[in-house]
């Protein structure tokens, strides 16, 4: 099993060394510890607000890491590779990678300049992924990762589950705000907006779930 996991992650372009040596933040950032999570000080408010909606995650080790570039994404939740291989399921460590700077065609935006409610929704979505990972065995995570990378259907299922967790835990208004923020923002590319429309929960469905749960839009 250990060999299978190593081969899988090497095939996807990850390695334990990358996990250890990743450049998390710029030198001016300070890392804050709270309960079992760590996060960059500059993202303290949105991280703690989103995290407060998930009481089941209070004993889960999660590292929020600022990354210079994430291929094809702005944020990404993953199990720590070494932890997935070596630790028991209930002792795993997870990381949520967050792009340090949004790069547009003619400008840049530090991630902390994204509106607070949009950031809370974005981070809440990633915490929804962590909720989905909690009860998966290591081998199941391997199967999940393969499906997520190579199957559009499995990718969509995973993203719908993450949004569903976030909405069920009271973050529907922030998830909806986050979707509208991207779709209405003239700096995000049409390709990125099309990806959001095609592969993620639509604002209409989010609104319907919010209505069923008695949640009001911001």
N, C-alpha and C positions, 0 to 999 in steps of 0.2 A: 504494500500500500504506500509506504514512504517513497519508493522509487516512482510509482505512478503519479503521485502528487508532484514530485520534483520535475518529472518529465512534462507534466501538464503545464506547470507554471513557466518553465523554461520555454515551452512551445509558444505560450502567449506573450513571451517577452519580459517576464518578471524573473527576478532572482532574489534569494535571501539577502545577498549583498546589496542589491538595489534598495531593499526594504530598510536595511540598516543605515545606509549612507545617503539616503535621499536628502536633498537640500530643502528642509522644511520651510524656512522663513528667511527673510533678509536679516542682516545682523542687528538692525534697529528694533526688531520685534522681540518681545518677551513672551515666554510661554507660561501660561497659568495652569495650575492644577486645581481641580474642583471635584471632590468625591473621586470617581474613578476615571474622569476624563481630563484631557489636556487640550488647550486651545491657544491660539495667538491672542494676546491681549486686545488687539485692535478689533477683533470680532466677538468680544466678550458678550455684548448685549444680545445680538441675534442668536449666538450659540446657546446661551443660557435660557433665553426665552423659548427657543425650539425644544431644547432638552427637557425643560420643565413639563412639557406635555406628555412625556414618555416615562412614567414612574417605573415601568418594568426594566428600563435601561440604567437605573441608578447604580446597580452593582456590576455593570458591564464596562469593561475597559475600552475606551474609545479615544483615539488621538485625532484631533482636527489639525490638519497640516496644510499650510500654504505652499503651493507648488507653482513653479514658474509656468509650466505648461502641462495640460492634460490632453492627450490626444482625443479629439472628438467630443470633449465634454468640458463643462465648467466646474462641476463637482462630481465626485465619484466615491462611493462607499465600497470598501473591500475588507475581507478578513486579512489580518497580518499573516503573511505567508508562513513564517516560522511558527507562529502561534497555531495556525490551522493544522500544521503537521505535527507539532509536538505537544500541544495542550489539550486537555479535556474540553469537551464542547462548552461546558459552563464556565470555563476559565479562559476562553479565547479573547484575544485583543483584536479590535477592529480599528480601521483608520478611515477617516473621511477626508479625501484630498479636495482642496479648494484652490482654484486658479487665483493666483495672486493679483493678476492684472488682466482685465478684459481688453483684447486687442481688436479694434475696429479698423476699417479701411483707412481712415484718415485721423484716427485719434486712439487714445488709450484711457482706460478708467480703472483705478484701483478698486478692487472688489468691495472694499468697505464703503465706497461711494454709491453702491446700489442701494435703493431705498430700503429702509429697515424691514418693512413688512415683506418685501420681495425676498430679502435675504433669509428671513425667518421661514418663509415657505420653501425656499430652495434647500435650506439645511434640514427642515422637517421632512422633506421628501427623502433625503439621504438617510435620515434616521429611520424612516419607514423601511428602507432596504435592510438596515441592520436588524430591525424587528423580524424581517423575513428570514434572515440568516440564522437567527438564534437557535432554532431547533433542528437545523440541518446538520447531518453528519458530515465528516470530512469528504467522504466519497460522494455524498449527495451534492456538496458544494462543487466538487469537480464536475459532476454532470450538469449542475446549474450553470457553471461558468462556460462550459462548452456550448450549451444551448443558447446562453445569452449572447455569446460572440458570433455564433454561426447560424442561428435561427431567428428570423424576424418575428415569428410568432412567439417564441420564448422571450425575446427581448421585450415585446409589447406586454406580455403577461407580467414580467418582472416589474416593469414601470407602473403598470396599473395597480399591482399589489402595493408598491411603495406609496403611491398617492393615496390609495384606499386606507392604509394604516394611518398616514398623516391626517387625513380628513376625519377618520373615526376617532382619533385622539384629540380632536378639537382644532385642528389647523386648517380647516377648509377655507376660511377667509384669506389666510396667508397664501395657501396654495393657489387659489383663484387670482389673487393679486399678482403673484409671481408669474402666472401664465400670461395675464394681460400685460404685465410689464414688458415681457419679451415680445409678444405679438404686436404690441403697439409702439415699440421702440424702433425708431428709424435707423439706428446704427447696427442692429442685428441683421445678418444677411438673410435673404429670402430662403436660402438653403437651410439655415438653422431653424427658421420659423416653420418651414415645411416639415422638417424632422419632428418638431414639437407637435405639429398638428397630426402627423401620420402615426407616431409611435407612442404618444403619451395621452393621458386622459384629457378630453376636451373641456373647455370652460363650461359648455352646456351640461355635460355629465357631472362635473364638479358642483355646479349650481344645484342640480337635481339632488345630489347626495347631501349637500348642505341643507337644502330645504327639508329633506326627510329627517335630518338630525337636529333641525331647529337652529341652524347656524346662520348668522346674518353676514352679508358681504361687508367689507370695510368701506 
